[in-house]
């Protein structure tokens, strides 16, 4: 592999060269400081170099305006509409974590415990997405999490987060390819599942190869199917619980049976938090796609605000319905999987309603869910690798894009490694495959830590440098309580997830290693960049809060009317100039007397 310390070769733009100037007056209550010039990673006037077969033409004269500069400088296309962001944010996290493994949470914690687990972690995810919304609306960057951490914390943190996040989604995409082969066996048992997995990989390539709208359109329809499924499930579930279908009125009887509603008490609730967290992972995709949104100032806050209702209706609502109809001690709850859809709690509820083809219907829905998850995983991995290359933390070849704005080489490597990991599942008893997946085990949770950490650091830098919080197009809820709570809770989950390895007074070495093996990998990546590149902690008064933001004149989302500090500085400069002219005029008058 190429040297990860590769530096950019660059060409200087003839236009839009921008350097922050020091504030002429600090906001009341804040020390006067100089806004930073562009630092660490890439200058705002860097132009993506394009190889043969990939666009290398300079924009025409009429294209060299502020509204086109983001595409010209960075190579990606801002072409995702509000419709795309809304549905991707609505359906992006609805997957096998809800449709299949929700039953496991019910079995472990009972109906009340599972409900508390989903509601509590749903609140954490809401605060987390609120933090991400503030960052992504002010500074929408594709592959954003690692760059935020590099810019406001330490480049070594961004390096470790970025590569782990990329590897996580490469591995998840591989597991989705495996799942496709398993599901298709239910329809065509005589066809080798590998065939369907390879076909699925080709479909994912096609959806991501030609334009970002290809990914977005596919996700729009995938999300629509999942949203409709959940709404239909909730409506039918309410009717079944009330006795309108199935011939039995359930009411709350399953909340009164053996050890319900809180099976195993607090330990049961805590035990389900990891499963619940996995079900919510992927919500952060809004922060990734914001970098290619046509109007992120308007569409990203709208998508973030939908998070609360999505959590309340889709997750908490579904868990509540399942807990009413299916007893937590039903052994079928822990048997659901992609090759046993009949044991999915969704299938079981539909069956109790008298819908005989429920298993076949859910098979088809789970298949679209798996394809949706694979599509999103490849998109996220591609943009994350591209962003790492743009920061000089991955080989330069991965920052090259096609004329339609697709990071072609990043896409090729991401899908290629995913296919390779999938092929490992065909070897022997899948021992190697299982261990590879374990390496990516808690990366999703760590990325959430990175979001909360970056938000706290960003807000500190933003205020320290004299900017007004009221100028932010979207402000997070209950700052700083929200991100601090997220840091505490997610840290507890990360380090507490391996508690089963100590359960029962016996130490289970394999469970312990698979639970925590990804932590030393992250530490090693951090030390690699920290020691190898001697990266330094970024001071708040030196952090780059302007580049790619709504305050950056070279950005396609530049909104000068929102920057009250700039207006204030201009007014002070104007007043100072007027005073100087008045002094000159007065001096000239006296000299001529």
Backbone torsions as a table, in degrees:
resi	resn	phi	psi	omega
1	UNK	NA	150.7	179.8
2	UNK	-64.8	160.7	178.7
3	UNK	-60.3	123.6	-179.7
4	UNK	-69.9	-11.0	178.4
5	UNK	-91.8	16.4	-176.4
6	UNK	-55.1	140.5	178.1
7	UNK	-106.0	159.9	-178.9
8	UNK	-74.4	139.9	160.3
9	UNK	-93.0	142.0	-170.1
10	UNK	-141.9	156.8	171.3
11	UNK	-121.0	139.5	-177.4
12	UNK	-82.6	130.0	178.3
13	UNK	-73.3	146.3	179.2
14	UNK	-80.1	-15.6	-176.0
15	UNK	-129.7	167.5	171.4
16	UNK	59.6	24.4	174.6
17	UNK	-68.2	127.8	-172.7
18	UNK	-130.9	135.0	173.2
19	UNK	-137.6	130.0	-177.8
20	UNK	-64.9	143.1	177.2
21	UNK	-108.0	155.0	-178.6
22	UNK	-68.4	145.9	178.5
23	UNK	-66.6	140.9	179.6
24	UNK	-85.5	-19.7	177.2
25	UNK	-149.1	131.7	-179.6
26	UNK	-84.1	153.4	176.0
27	UNK	-63.9	147.3	179.9
28	UNK	-55.6	131.8	177.8
29	UNK	90.0	-1.8	-178.4
30	UNK	-127.7	141.2	-179.2
31	UNK	-67.3	146.9	177.6
32	UNK	-71.4	134.5	-178.9
33	UNK	-148.3	161.6	179.8
34	UNK	-91.4	130.4	176.0
35	UNK	-67.0	141.8	-173.8
36	UNK	-74.7	151.0	168.9
37	UNK	-80.8	169.5	-178.5
38	UNK	-62.1	134.3	-174.0
39	UNK	-137.9	179.2	173.1
40	UNK	21.5	109.1	172.4
41	UNK	116.4	-80.1	-179.2
42	UNK	-151.8	147.0	174.8
43	UNK	-78.7	155.6	-179.3
44	UNK	-70.1	-16.3	-179.7
45	UNK	-99.6	14.4	176.7
46	UNK	-73.4	139.3	179.5
47	UNK	-114.0	132.3	-178.5
48	UNK	-64.3	126.9	175.9
49	UNK	-80.9	137.5	-174.5
50	UNK	-118.8	134.3	-179.7
51	UNK	-87.7	174.8	-178.3
52	UNK	-58.9	134.4	-177.7
53	UNK	90.3	-6.3	177.7
54	UNK	-126.5	145.9	-171.6
55	UNK	-53.8	129.9	174.1
56	UNK	-132.6	14.3	-176.8
57	UNK	-79.8	143.7	174.8
58	UNK	-75.0	147.8	179.6
59	UNK	-65.1	150.7	176.3
60	UNK	-67.0	164.5	-175.0
61	UNK	-57.2	-40.1	-177.4
62	UNK	-76.7	-7.7	177.1
63	UNK	-91.5	-15.1	-175.9
64	UNK	-84.7	63.2	177.2
65	UNK	-124.0	168.4	-174.8
66	UNK	-58.0	-38.8	-175.4
67	UNK	-68.6	-13.4	178.9
68	UNK	-109.6	-3.5	-171.2
69	UNK	-66.9	-32.4	-178.5
70	UNK	-61.7	-44.9	178.5
71	UNK	-66.5	-41.8	-176.3
72	UNK	-65.7	-40.3	-175.4
73	UNK	-79.0	-44.1	-170.6
74	UNK	-102.0	-18.1	174.3
75	UNK	94.3	-24.2	179.6
76	UNK	-81.9	165.6	-177.5
77	UNK	-113.1	130.1	175.4
78	UNK	-87.0	88.7	-174.4
79	UNK	-130.2	6.5	-179.8
80	UNK	-86.4	128.4	-176.1
81	UNK	-87.3	174.5	177.2
82	UNK	-62.0	-35.5	178.1
83	UNK	-59.8	-43.3	-179.9
84	UNK	-63.8	-49.5	-176.9
85	UNK	-63.4	-40.4	-177.5
86	UNK	-63.1	-47.3	-176.5
87	UNK	-76.3	-34.3	176.9
88	UNK	-65.0	-39.3	178.1
89	UNK	-71.1	-33.2	179.7
90	UNK	-71.1	-45.1	-174.4
91	UNK	-105.1	0.0	-172.9
92	UNK	-61.9	-32.3	-176.5
93	UNK	-102.7	-3.0	178.8
94	UNK	-77.4	109.3	-177.2
95	UNK	-154.9	-153.5	-176.7
96	UNK	-64.0	-24.4	177.5
97	UNK	-60.1	-31.6	177.2
98	UNK	-95.0	-49.0	-172.6
99	UNK	-67.8	-27.8	-174.7
100	UNK	-114.9	-52.8	-170.0
101	UNK	-87.6	-1.8	176.8
102	UNK	-60.1	-31.6	179.0
103	UNK	-63.9	-33.0	178.6
104	UNK	-64.8	-40.3	177.1
105	UNK	-62.0	-40.2	178.6
106	UNK	-63.6	-41.4	-179.4
107	UNK	-67.8	-34.2	-176.3
108	UNK	-79.4	-34.6	-171.5
109	UNK	-121.3	-6.0	-176.1
110	UNK	80.0	169.7	-176.2
111	UNK	-62.5	-40.3	178.6
112	UNK	-70.9	-43.1	179.7
113	UNK	-63.7	-42.3	178.6
114	UNK	-64.7	-39.2	179.6
115	UNK	-64.6	-44.1	178.3
116	UNK	-63.0	-41.9	-179.4
117	UNK	-60.4	-48.1	-179.1
118	UNK	-68.4	-39.7	-179.9
119	UNK	-67.3	-43.8	-178.7
120	UNK	-64.9	-51.1	-179.0
121	UNK	-70.2	-26.9	173.0
122	UNK	-61.7	-38.6	175.4
123	UNK	-63.8	-39.7	177.3
124	UNK	-62.7	-44.4	179.7
125	UNK	-64.3	-36.2	177.5
126	UNK	-61.5	-48.5	178.0
127	UNK	-61.7	-38.3	-179.6
128	UNK	-64.0	-45.6	179.7
129	UNK	-69.7	-27.7	175.2
130	UNK	-65.9	-41.8	176.0
131	UNK	-62.8	-44.9	-179.9
132	UNK	-64.5	-37.0	178.9
133	UNK	-61.0	-40.4	178.3
134	UNK	-63.8	-43.6	179.8
135	UNK	-67.7	-48.7	-172.4
136	UNK	-73.4	-24.5	177.1
137	UNK	-78.9	-41.2	178.5
138	UNK	-74.6	-34.9	-173.2
139	UNK	-141.8	72.6	-177.1
140	UNK	-74.4	110.4	-176.9
141	UNK	-127.3	130.6	177.7
142	UNK	-70.6	129.8	-175.3
143	UNK	73.1	48.0	-160.8
144	UNK	-79.0	-31.2	-165.8
145	UNK	-60.3	-46.7	-178.4
146	UNK	-67.6	-34.0	179.7
147	UNK	-69.7	-39.8	176.7
148	UNK	-59.1	-44.1	-179.5
149	UNK	-66.5	-37.8	178.0
150	UNK	-67.0	-39.2	-173.7
151	UNK	-77.6	-34.2	-175.2
152	UNK	-111.6	-4.3	178.9
153	UNK	-125.7	-88.4	-178.9
154	UNK	-151.2	130.6	177.9
155	UNK	-53.8	-28.2	178.6
156	UNK	-67.7	-35.4	176.1
157	UNK	-66.1	-45.0	178.6
158	UNK	-61.6	-39.1	178.7
159	UNK	-61.9	-48.4	-179.1
160	UNK	-65.6	-44.4	179.6
161	UNK	-62.9	-45.0	-176.2
162	UNK	-62.3	-49.0	-177.9
163	UNK	-69.1	-36.7	176.5
164	UNK	-67.9	-40.0	179.2
165	UNK	-63.8	-43.0	177.4
166	UNK	-60.4	-48.2	-177.0
167	UNK	-65.6	-35.6	178.5
168	UNK	-58.3	-48.8	-175.8
169	UNK	-76.8	-25.5	171.2
170	UNK	-63.2	-43.2	-179.6
171	UNK	-69.9	-40.6	178.7
172	UNK	-63.3	-40.5	177.0
173	UNK	-59.9	-39.3	178.2
174	UNK	-63.5	-42.0	179.4
175	UNK	-65.8	-30.5	176.9
176	UNK	-70.2	-35.1	175.8
177	UNK	-63.9	-39.5	176.4
178	UNK	-62.6	-43.1	-177.4
179	UNK	-63.5	-37.0	178.8
180	UNK	-58.8	-46.0	179.6
181	UNK	-61.1	-38.8	179.9
182	UNK	-67.0	-45.0	-178.4
183	UNK	-63.9	-41.8	-177.0
184	UNK	-67.5	-18.9	176.3
185	UNK	-64.4	-24.4	178.5
186	UNK	-69.7	-24.9	-179.2
187	UNK	-98.7	-45.1	-177.5
188	UNK	-129.3	78.5	-174.0
189	UNK	-65.3	-19.2	-176.5
190	UNK	-88.7	-5.6	178.9
191	UNK	-98.2	129.8	-179.6
192	UNK	-58.0	130.8	-178.5
193	UNK	-60.4	-24.8	178.9
194	UNK	-60.1	-35.9	-179.7
195	UNK	-58.9	-47.2	-179.2
196	UNK	-67.8	-33.8	178.2
197	UNK	-65.4	-42.7	178.8
198	UNK	-66.5	-40.2	176.7
199	UNK	-61.2	-41.3	178.7
200	UNK	-62.8	-40.1	177.7
201	UNK	-62.1	-38.7	178.4
202	UNK	-66.6	-38.1	177.4
203	UNK	-63.9	-44.3	179.1
204	UNK	-62.0	-38.5	176.9
205	UNK	-61.7	-46.2	-179.3
206	UNK	-62.6	-39.1	-178.6
207	UNK	-68.3	-27.1	-176.2
208	UNK	-105.2	-3.8	-169.4
209	UNK	-84.7	-36.7	-166.3
210	UNK	-96.3	-38.1	176.7
211	UNK	-164.3	159.5	179.7
212	UNK	-66.5	-23.5	178.2
213	UNK	-68.8	-26.1	176.0
214	UNK	-62.3	-46.8	175.1
215	UNK	-61.2	-46.9	-173.5
216	UNK	-66.3	-41.5	179.6
217	UNK	-64.6	-42.7	177.7
218	UNK	-61.2	-44.1	-179.9
219	UNK	-66.7	-32.4	177.4
220	UNK	-59.0	-48.2	-177.8
221	UNK	-74.8	-37.8	174.9
222	UNK	-59.4	-45.3	-179.1
223	UNK	-64.7	-38.7	179.6
224	UNK	-60.6	-42.0	178.7
225	UNK	-62.0	-44.3	-178.1
226	UNK	-68.2	-40.4	-179.8
227	UNK	-64.2	-45.3	178.6
228	UNK	-61.4	-41.5	179.3
229	UNK	-59.0	-45.7	-178.4
230	UNK	-65.8	-43.1	-179.9
231	UNK	-63.1	-45.2	178.1
232	UNK	-61.8	-40.9	179.4
233	UNK	-60.9	-45.5	-178.1
234	UNK	-64.5	-43.6	180.0
235	UNK	-63.0	-49.4	-179.8
236	UNK	-64.8	-39.3	179.2
237	UNK	-60.3	-41.3	178.6
238	UNK	-63.9	-41.8	180.0
239	UNK	-65.3	-41.9	179.0
240	UNK	-63.8	-46.3	-179.1
241	UNK	-61.2	-32.5	-179.4
242	UNK	-85.1	-4.0	177.9
243	UNK	91.5	6.0	-179.9
244	UNK	-72.9	-25.3	176.6
245	UNK	-132.9	148.0	175.3
246	UNK	89.8	-11.3	174.8
247	UNK	76.9	13.8	179.0
248	UNK	-142.4	134.7	177.4
249	UNK	-95.7	116.3	-175.3
250	UNK	-87.0	-42.8	-176.6
251	UNK	55.2	-126.8	178.8
252	UNK	-116.3	25.3	-176.8
253	UNK	-61.4	-33.9	-179.7
254	UNK	-74.8	-6.0	174.7
255	UNK	-90.4	-1.6	-175.7
256	UNK	-117.4	-1.8	-177.6
257	UNK	-80.8	-175.7	-176.9
258	UNK	-37.4	117.4	176.3
259	UNK	58.3	7.3	176.5
260	UNK	-83.8	160.3	1.9
261	UNK	-86.1	-11.3	-177.3
262	UNK	-111.6	81.8	180.0
263	UNK	-66.1	125.1	179.3
264	UNK	69.4	12.6	172.4
265	UNK	58.6	-142.5	-178.4
266	UNK	-61.8	-43.2	177.5
267	UNK	-57.2	-35.1	178.5
268	UNK	-65.2	-41.7	177.9
269	UNK	-63.9	-47.1	-179.4
270	UNK	-61.8	-36.1	-178.2
271	UNK	-65.5	-27.4	-177.7
272	UNK	-87.0	-10.9	-175.7
273	UNK	-61.1	-37.3	179.5
274	UNK	-65.1	-46.6	177.7
275	UNK	-60.5	-43.1	179.2
276	UNK	-62.7	-40.3	178.3
277	UNK	-61.8	-41.2	177.7
278	UNK	-63.6	-34.9	178.6
279	UNK	-64.8	-33.0	-178.6
280	UNK	-85.6	-15.3	-175.8
281	UNK	-64.7	140.8	-174.1
282	UNK	110.0	-15.2	177.4
283	UNK	-57.6	-32.0	-175.5
284	UNK	-72.0	-0.9	-179.8
285	UNK	-59.8	-24.1	177.7
286	UNK	-58.1	-37.0	178.8
287	UNK	-67.7	-29.4	178.4
288	UNK	-74.9	-48.9	-175.2
289	UNK	-73.3	-14.1	178.0
290	UNK	-59.3	-29.4	-179.9
291	UNK	-68.5	-13.4	178.5
292	UNK	-123.8	18.5	177.3
293	UNK	-82.6	140.1	-177.2
294	UNK	-69.0	-34.8	-177.4
295	UNK	-139.6	70.4	-173.4
296	UNK	-63.4	-28.5	-178.9
297	UNK	-61.6	-33.4	-179.0
298	UNK	-94.8	-42.6	-170.1
299	UNK	-82.3	-35.1	-178.3
300	UNK	-65.4	-48.4	176.8
301	UNK	-57.9	-37.5	179.1
302	UNK	-62.5	-44.1	179.4
303	UNK	-65.1	-40.1	-179.8
304	UNK	-65.7	-39.8	-179.4
305	UNK	-64.8	-25.4	178.8
306	UNK	-73.4	-14.6	-176.9
307	UNK	-58.4	-44.0	-177.2
308	UNK	-59.0	-48.5	-178.2
309	UNK	-69.3	-34.3	177.4
310	UNK	-62.8	-45.3	179.7
311	UNK	-64.3	-46.4	-177.1
312	UNK	-63.1	-48.3	-174.9
313	UNK	-79.1	-52.3	-169.9
314	UNK	-76.4	-49.0	-174.9
315	UNK	-86.0	-59.5	-178.0
316	UNK	-63.3	-40.5	179.3
317	UNK	-62.1	-45.5	-179.5
318	UNK	-64.7	-44.1	-179.7
319	UNK	-62.9	-39.0	178.7
320	UNK	-62.9	-45.6	180.0
321	UNK	-63.2	-45.7	179.6
322	UNK	-60.0	-42.6	-179.5
323	UNK	-66.0	-27.6	177.4
324	UNK	-72.4	-37.1	-169.1
325	UNK	-97.3	-34.8	-175.3
326	UNK	-110.1	124.0	178.0
327	UNK	-67.0	143.0	-174.9
328	UNK	-67.7	-17.7	179.5
329	UNK	-94.6	13.3	174.3
330	UNK	-72.1	118.8	-176.1
331	UNK	-63.3	-20.0	-178.9
332	UNK	-66.0	-24.2	-174.5
333	UNK	-60.5	-34.0	-176.3
334	UNK	-93.3	3.9	-178.1
335	UNK	-102.6	-4.2	-178.0
336	UNK	-67.8	138.5	177.2
337	UNK	-162.4	176.9	-179.3
338	UNK	-66.4	-21.0	176.7
339	UNK	-101.7	10.7	177.9
340	UNK	-146.2	58.3	-176.5
341	UNK	-62.3	-25.1	-179.4
342	UNK	-59.6	-21.1	-180.0
343	UNK	-97.0	3.6	175.3
344	UNK	-63.8	138.3	178.8
345	UNK	-59.2	-30.9	176.9
346	UNK	-64.3	-46.4	179.6
347	UNK	-62.3	-40.6	-178.4
348	UNK	-64.4	-40.2	178.8
349	UNK	-67.1	-45.0	177.9
350	UNK	-60.6	-38.7	179.6
351	UNK	-65.6	-40.4	178.2
352	UNK	-66.0	-21.5	176.9
353	UNK	-81.2	-5.0	179.6
354	UNK	90.0	13.5	178.8
355	UNK	-88.1	95.3	-172.0
356	UNK	-61.0	-42.8	-178.3
357	UNK	-81.9	25.3	-174.8
358	UNK	-57.8	-42.7	-177.7
359	UNK	-63.3	-41.2	179.8
360	UNK	-66.6	-39.9	178.8
361	UNK	-64.0	-46.1	179.9
362	UNK	-66.0	-33.5	174.6
363	UNK	-56.9	-46.4	-179.2
364	UNK	-65.6	-40.0	-179.7
365	UNK	-67.6	-42.9	178.1
366	UNK	-62.9	-35.8	177.7
367	UNK	-61.9	-45.7	177.4
368	UNK	-65.9	-33.9	177.9
369	UNK	-64.0	-43.0	180.0
370	UNK	-65.5	-42.4	177.5
371	UNK	-64.2	-39.5	177.3
372	UNK	-61.4	-46.0	180.0
373	UNK	-62.6	-42.8	178.1
374	UNK	-63.0	-40.8	178.9
375	UNK	-60.9	-46.4	179.6
376	UNK	-66.9	-39.5	179.6
377	UNK	-60.6	-44.4	-179.7
378	UNK	-66.7	-39.5	177.7
379	UNK	-61.6	-48.6	-178.5
380	UNK	-63.0	-45.6	-179.3
381	UNK	-61.2	-41.2	-179.6
382	UNK	-62.8	-47.9	-178.2
383	UNK	-70.0	-33.2	178.5
384	UNK	-65.9	-44.1	179.0
385	UNK	-65.4	-40.5	177.6
386	UNK	-59.9	-44.2	-179.2
387	UNK	-66.0	-38.7	176.3
388	UNK	-59.8	-41.3	178.4
389	UNK	-65.8	-38.8	179.3
390	UNK	-65.1	-26.6	178.2
391	UNK	-88.9	-0.6	-177.9
392	UNK	78.9	16.6	-178.2
393	UNK	-105.2	7.9	174.1
394	UNK	-147.2	160.7	-179.3
395	UNK	-53.4	144.4	-173.9
396	UNK	-60.7	-27.3	-176.7
397	UNK	-60.4	-26.7	-174.9
398	UNK	-80.7	-1.6	175.3
399	UNK	-96.6	1.2	179.3
400	UNK	-77.8	140.8	-176.9
401	UNK	-128.3	158.6	176.2
402	UNK	-81.0	175.4	178.9
403	UNK	-62.3	-27.5	179.8
404	UNK	-89.4	6.9	174.1
405	UNK	86.5	25.5	179.3
406	UNK	-102.5	124.8	174.9
407	UNK	-71.3	86.5	-167.8
408	UNK	-60.8	-47.1	-176.7
409	UNK	-71.4	-33.4	174.9
410	UNK	-65.1	-40.5	177.1
411	UNK	-63.5	-44.5	-178.5
412	UNK	-61.8	-44.8	-179.4
413	UNK	-68.1	-43.4	-176.9
414	UNK	-61.7	-48.9	-179.8
415	UNK	-69.9	-34.7	178.6
416	UNK	-63.7	-44.3	178.8
417	UNK	-68.1	-37.9	177.0
418	UNK	-59.7	-44.1	178.5
419	UNK	-64.5	-37.7	178.0
420	UNK	-64.7	-42.8	177.3
421	UNK	-64.1	-39.2	176.0
422	UNK	-58.8	-42.8	-179.3
423	UNK	-63.6	-27.0	176.5
424	UNK	-62.6	-27.3	-179.6
425	UNK	-68.6	-14.1	-178.8
426	UNK	-91.3	-5.3	-175.4
427	UNK	-93.7	122.8	173.2
428	UNK	52.4	-133.3	-177.2
429	UNK	-96.8	22.9	176.3
430	UNK	65.8	23.7	-179.4
431	UNK	-64.0	-47.8	-179.5
432	UNK	-63.3	-44.9	179.7
433	UNK	-58.1	-44.4	-179.3
434	UNK	-63.1	-42.2	-179.6
435	UNK	-69.1	-36.0	177.0
436	UNK	-62.8	-43.7	177.9
437	UNK	-63.9	-33.5	179.6
438	UNK	-63.5	-31.0	179.7
439	UNK	-61.6	-27.6	-179.1
440	UNK	-99.2	11.1	-169.6
441	UNK	-51.2	-55.9	-172.6
442	UNK	-106.6	13.3	-175.8
443	UNK	-60.8	-36.3	179.0
444	UNK	-60.5	-42.2	178.1
445	UNK	-66.2	-39.1	-179.8
446	UNK	-65.5	-36.8	176.9
447	UNK	-63.7	-34.6	175.5
448	UNK	-64.7	-39.9	174.7
449	UNK	-58.9	-40.8	179.7
450	UNK	-61.9	-37.0	178.7
451	UNK	-65.5	-49.1	-179.6
452	UNK	-62.6	-44.1	178.7
453	UNK	-60.5	-46.9	-177.9
454	UNK	-64.1	-37.4	-179.5
455	UNK	-64.9	-44.0	178.9
456	UNK	-61.7	-44.2	179.9
457	UNK	-67.0	-41.1	179.3
458	UNK	-61.4	-48.8	-177.9
459	UNK	-62.4	-38.1	177.5
460	UNK	-62.4	-44.2	179.5
461	UNK	-67.6	-40.3	-177.8
462	UNK	-60.7	-47.0	-179.6
463	UNK	-73.2	-40.8	-179.1
464	UNK	-58.8	-34.4	-177.5
465	UNK	-87.9	9.5	171.0
466	UNK	90.3	13.3	179.0
467	UNK	-87.7	153.4	-175.4
468	UNK	-93.0	125.6	179.3
469	UNK	-59.4	-29.7	179.9
470	UNK	-66.6	-14.8	179.0
471	UNK	-82.7	-12.4	179.2
472	UNK	-66.8	131.3	-178.8
473	UNK	-67.1	-22.5	175.3
474	UNK	-144.9	128.1	179.0
475	UNK	-112.3	136.1	-177.4
476	UNK	-66.7	154.8	-179.1
477	UNK	-78.4	134.9	172.9
478	UNK	53.5	45.5	174.2
479	UNK	-74.3	139.1	3.1
480	UNK	-93.4	5.2	-177.0
481	UNK	-57.4	-44.6	-176.2
482	UNK	-57.1	-60.2	-178.2
483	UNK	-65.7	-31.3	177.7
484	UNK	-67.2	-43.7	176.6
485	UNK	-59.9	-41.8	178.0
486	UNK	-59.9	-44.9	179.3
487	UNK	-58.5	-44.9	-177.1
488	UNK	-67.0	-50.9	-175.4
489	UNK	-65.6	-45.1	-177.1
490	UNK	-68.6	-34.7	175.7
491	UNK	-62.4	-41.9	177.6
492	UNK	-61.8	-41.0	179.5
493	UNK	-65.6	-44.1	-178.2
494	UNK	-59.5	-46.7	-175.9
495	UNK	-88.5	-14.8	-179.7
496	UNK	-97.8	-5.7	-175.0
497	UNK	-66.9	-20.3	-178.6
498	UNK	-91.0	12.0	-176.6
499	UNK	-59.5	-29.4	178.2
500	UNK	-60.1	-21.6	179.7
501	UNK	-68.8	-14.5	178.2
502	UNK	-109.8	-2.3	-174.5
503	UNK	-65.1	146.3	176.6
504	UNK	75.2	11.0	178.4
505	UNK	77.8	3.8	179.5
506	UNK	-117.2	132.2	179.7
507	UNK	-84.3	124.3	179.5
508	UNK	-105.2	99.8	-172.7
509	UNK	-61.3	-43.7	-177.3
510	UNK	-63.3	-44.0	178.4
511	UNK	-62.3	-41.0	179.5
512	UNK	-62.7	-46.8	-177.6
513	UNK	-66.3	-45.7	-179.4
514	UNK	-65.0	-27.4	179.4
515	UNK	-74.5	-33.7	-170.9
516	UNK	-119.6	4.1	-174.0
517	UNK	-63.0	-27.6	-178.5
518	UNK	-74.7	-19.4	-179.4
519	UNK	-66.3	-50.8	177.2
520	UNK	-63.4	-27.8	175.8
521	UNK	-63.9	-44.1	178.3
522	UNK	-64.3	-41.6	178.7
523	UNK	-62.1	-41.0	-179.9
524	UNK	-63.9	-41.9	177.9
525	UNK	-64.5	-41.0	178.3
526	UNK	-61.2	-47.3	-178.7
527	UNK	-67.1	-34.8	178.1
528	UNK	-56.4	-48.4	-178.4
529	UNK	-77.7	-37.4	-177.4
530	UNK	-64.2	-46.3	-177.2
531	UNK	-83.1	-39.5	-177.8
532	UNK	-69.2	-39.6	-177.9
533	UNK	-105.2	-3.6	179.7
534	UNK	51.4	46.4	179.6
535	UNK	-67.5	151.7	-176.9
536	UNK	-118.6	153.1	175.1
537	UNK	-64.7	133.3	-176.8
538	UNK	-83.4	123.5	177.0
539	UNK	-71.7	146.2	-177.4
540	UNK	-61.5	-36.9	-178.4
541	UNK	-79.9	-2.8	177.8
542	UNK	-114.9	-6.3	-178.0
543	UNK	-64.9	143.8	-177.3
544	UNK	-87.1	95.5	-179.1
545	UNK	-94.9	-2.6	-173.9
546	UNK	-97.0	-43.0	-171.5
547	UNK	-57.4	131.3	178.9
548	UNK	68.6	12.6	-177.4
549	UNK	-100.7	178.1	178.3
550	UNK	-71.2	-9.4	176.5
551	UNK	-95.6	-0.8	-176.1
552	UNK	-91.8	113.6	-178.0
553	UNK	-60.7	-20.4	-180.0
554	UNK	-89.5	-0.6	-177.9
555	UNK	-90.5	147.5	178.9
556	UNK	-70.4	-10.7	179.9
557	UNK	-109.3	18.7	-177.6
558	UNK	-55.0	127.0	-179.7
559	UNK	-131.0	79.3	-173.9
560	UNK	-61.1	-27.4	-177.9
561	UNK	-70.4	-14.2	-178.5
562	UNK	-87.8	-16.8	-174.7
563	UNK	-90.9	89.4	-177.1
564	UNK	-67.3	-27.2	178.4
565	UNK	-66.9	-40.4	179.0
566	UNK	-65.7	-41.5	177.7
567	UNK	-63.6	-42.4	179.4
568	UNK	-62.7	-44.0	179.5
569	UNK	-63.4	-39.6	179.4
570	UNK	-65.7	-39.1	178.4
571	UNK	-64.8	-41.9	177.6
572	UNK	-63.1	-42.2	178.9
573	UNK	-63.2	-42.2	179.2
574	UNK	-64.0	-44.1	179.5
575	UNK	-63.3	-39.7	179.4
576	UNK	-64.7	-41.0	179.4
577	UNK	-65.0	-40.6	179.0
578	UNK	-64.4	-40.8	177.7
579	UNK	-63.1	-41.2	180.0
580	UNK	-64.2	-42.8	179.2
581	UNK	-64.4	-38.7	178.8
582	UNK	-64.4	-39.8	179.4
583	UNK	-65.0	-42.5	178.9
584	UNK	-62.4	-43.7	-178.9
585	UNK	-63.6	-41.2	178.9
586	UNK	-64.5	-43.5	178.6
587	UNK	-62.5	-41.8	179.4
588	UNK	-64.2	-37.0	-179.4
589	UNK	-64.2	-43.8	-179.3
590	UNK	-70.3	-32.8	-178.1
591	UNK	-71.3	-19.8	-179.1
592	UNK	-97.7	-1.2	-179.6
593	UNK	-81.2	NA	NA
